[in-house]
């Protein structure tokens, strides 16, 4: 028998009953939110739970994009010691559900009406075979560019609208002795940039055909070669110390005026906000040139690992807290993402957050919303990692663009 909880009051009651008869357990939360902005957002969740008398055991695993966290998770599950709740993305959630590792959240979802307020794009990863298996926290998107406004103004650069504008802006910064692009040389970061570049060259149909349908003709097309050529242009505009740099340190380069632009998901905004910067005054957010109508999204969710029986009272309370409209607003304002519910007001959000919410709604209704390849929302980890390997090898000069295209076709074919 699964959870009996029907309302928040009932959950609170059950918790106090549980507390009277046995020690209420802490939740142990495995996540990769370790940068300044991410930690500030996580704190919103910790405090929410603490307010309900639920203890928090933190299990941070550093590493943007979550690859390291997933490795630790696999080891913990294999050892029969799964954490209570785990940050997860897209196809990874489906994999864990298919393996029978996740608790069924249907009762919480029904009591809280998740079916009506969580958009379909997220439900495809949160609900597996009709069972809610994770609680969506947010919606991020990857096709953003972040710019230092003072640097752009000082160099007479307007917000680039086309790839040619963007190249001209990079040239101007280079000539002025400023690093045009802040980049961290890690495979997931290169893949994040590639999401935008492929969307800009191949358009929404091409992005879908290449990354979601894994169509060999499109993966091997001239357009894909052009996308790799653009990656080479970007590579030529990063500084010499990019290898291995964490994404938030690259963001700091833009915040400090040491670089002009960073292509990164909107978790980067959390770093600007955490540094006290204001959109429109200190920094600019805009969609990667050529992708103004598209959104390549990823959504953080918390999977509740089956602890041997029904979902626990603490897991139910965590899931309920995550989906509450007030938490969705408070958390996402800090995190840089937008709410995972369609009924949350944009009032508390800054200009970039409001734009993020409007872009997401518009893209969803015009058929321009696609799962991010780089962040596990286009295909399972095996395919994602195969694409990472090729993109990163090309970025580091191991392949020219033509070879990269052929390697991409072959690697995807083997992995799928
Ligand atoms: C997650 C974000 C996180 C980013 C960098 C992404 O995969 O969805 O929540 O901030 O990685 O760590």
Boltz pocket constraint, residues with backbone or C-beta under 6 A from the ligand:
constraints:
  - pocket:
      binder: B
      contacts: [[A, 32], [A, 33], [A, 38], [A, 63], [A, 64], [A, 65], [A, 66], [A, 89], [A, 140], [A, 267], [A, 298], [A, 299], [A, 300], [A, 375]]
      max_distance: 6.0
